[in-house]
Amino acid sequence: MIAMPLVRIDVLRMQPSQLDAVGDAVQQALTESMGFPSEDRFQILTNHDGATGTLRHGTYLNVPRDDGVVYIDITMRGGRTDEQKRQMYAQICRRLTDQAQVAPHNVFIVLHENREADWSFGYGKAQYL
């Protein structure tokens, strides 16, 4: 069973339609690059207003991020190759640039892998075990 990962996306003062486009682009990239079912969509989209919530960014690795930064935090079961991950990162960035007008230097992705025992999809059960 290949289940969709949990994806958290944080942005700063983004228009709702653009945030929807970000979510759609990430979903499409994950479906195409990793083979996740398109109908499985587990996303938490947070649009920080800059006052009650904000994002901080630096220039780590000389990447010139700005307030258009999009933080994408993906949790999924382990087992993909480094090449699959590289393709996923590239495809997410390409789709965000094309579909949501996010500058490539502002696409920040972190991936967490875990095991089957680390998931419960409802009813307090470990469905993968």
C-alpha positions as CSV (number, residue, x, y, z in Angstrom):
1,M,0.0,0.0,0.0
2,I,1.4,3.4,-1.0
3,A,-0.3,6.0,1.1
4,M,0.1,9.8,0.7
5,P,2.5,11.5,3.1
6,L,1.5,14.2,5.5
7,V,2.5,17.6,4.0
8,R,2.7,20.9,6.0
9,I,3.2,24.0,3.9
10,D,3.9,27.4,5.5
11,V,3.8,30.7,3.6
12,L,3.7,34.4,4.5
13,R,1.0,36.8,3.5
14,M,0.0,34.8,0.3
15,Q,-3.2,35.3,-1.5
16,P,-5.7,32.4,-0.9
17,S,-5.8,31.5,-4.6
18,Q,-2.0,31.3,-4.7
19,L,-1.9,29.1,-1.6
20,D,-4.4,26.8,-3.2
21,A,-2.1,26.6,-6.3
22,V,0.8,25.8,-4.0
23,G,-1.1,22.9,-2.5
24,D,-2.2,21.6,-5.9
25,A,1.3,21.8,-7.3
26,V,2.9,19.9,-4.4
27,Q,0.2,17.3,-4.6
28,Q,0.7,16.8,-8.4
29,A,4.5,16.6,-8.0
30,L,4.2,14.0,-5.2
31,T,1.8,11.9,-7.2
32,E,4.0,12.0,-10.3
33,S,7.4,11.7,-8.8
34,M,6.7,9.2,-6.0
35,G,3.6,7.4,-7.3
36,F,1.3,8.4,-4.4
37,P,-2.4,8.0,-5.1
38,S,-3.8,11.4,-6.4
39,E,-7.0,11.1,-4.3
40,D,-5.0,10.8,-1.0
41,R,-4.3,14.3,0.0
42,F,-3.2,15.1,3.5
43,Q,-2.0,18.7,3.6
44,I,-1.9,21.4,6.3
45,L,-1.6,24.8,4.6
46,T,-0.8,27.7,6.9
47,N,-0.7,31.3,5.7
48,H,1.0,33.5,8.3
49,D,-0.1,37.1,8.5
50,G,3.3,38.6,9.7
51,A,1.8,39.9,12.9
52,T,0.3,37.0,14.9
53,G,2.5,34.5,13.0
54,T,5.5,34.9,10.7
55,L,8.3,33.0,9.0
56,R,12.0,33.6,9.4
57,H,14.5,32.8,6.7
58,G,18.3,33.1,6.2
59,T,20.7,32.7,3.4
60,Y,22.0,29.3,4.4
61,L,24.1,27.8,1.5
62,N,24.0,31.2,-0.1
63,V,20.4,30.8,-1.2
64,P,18.9,34.4,-1.2
65,R,15.4,33.7,0.4
66,D,12.9,36.5,0.9
67,D,9.4,36.9,2.3
68,G,8.1,34.8,-0.6
69,V,9.7,31.7,1.0
70,V,7.5,28.5,1.0
71,Y,8.4,26.0,3.6
72,I,7.3,22.4,2.8
73,D,7.6,19.8,5.4
74,I,6.9,16.2,4.2
75,T,6.5,13.2,6.4
76,M,6.3,9.8,4.7
77,R,7.3,6.2,5.1
78,G,10.9,5.4,4.3
79,G,12.2,3.4,1.4
80,R,12.6,5.8,-1.5
81,T,16.0,6.2,-3.2
82,D,18.1,9.4,-3.2
83,E,17.3,9.7,-6.9
84,Q,13.6,9.6,-6.3
85,K,14.0,12.3,-3.7
86,R,16.0,14.5,-6.1
87,Q,13.3,14.1,-8.7
88,M,10.6,15.0,-6.2
89,Y,12.4,18.1,-5.0
90,A,13.0,19.2,-8.6
91,Q,9.4,18.5,-9.6
92,I,8.0,20.4,-6.6
93,C,10.1,23.4,-7.4
94,R,9.3,23.4,-11.1
95,R,5.5,23.1,-10.4
96,L,5.6,25.8,-7.8
97,T,7.4,28.1,-10.2
98,D,5.0,27.3,-13.1
99,Q,1.7,27.0,-11.3
100,A,2.0,29.2,-8.2
101,Q,4.5,31.9,-9.3
102,V,6.9,30.9,-6.4
103,A,10.5,31.9,-7.1
104,P,12.8,28.8,-7.2
105,H,15.1,30.2,-4.6
106,N,12.2,30.4,-2.2
107,V,11.3,26.7,-2.3
108,F,12.5,25.1,0.9
109,I,11.7,21.4,1.4
110,V,12.5,19.1,4.3
111,L,11.6,15.4,4.3
112,H,11.1,13.1,7.3
113,E,10.9,9.4,6.9
114,N,9.4,7.0,9.3
115,R,8.1,3.4,9.6
116,E,4.7,1.7,9.3
117,A,4.2,1.7,13.1
118,D,4.4,5.5,13.1
119,W,1.0,6.1,11.4
120,S,-2.6,6.0,12.5
121,F,-5.2,7.1,10.0
122,G,-8.2,7.0,12.3
123,Y,-10.1,5.0,14.9
124,G,-6.9,4.9,17.0
125,K,-5.6,2.0,15.0
126,A,-2.2,1.4,13.4
127,Q,-3.6,0.5,9.9
128,Y,-0.2,-0.5,8.5
129,L,0.6,-3.0,11.2
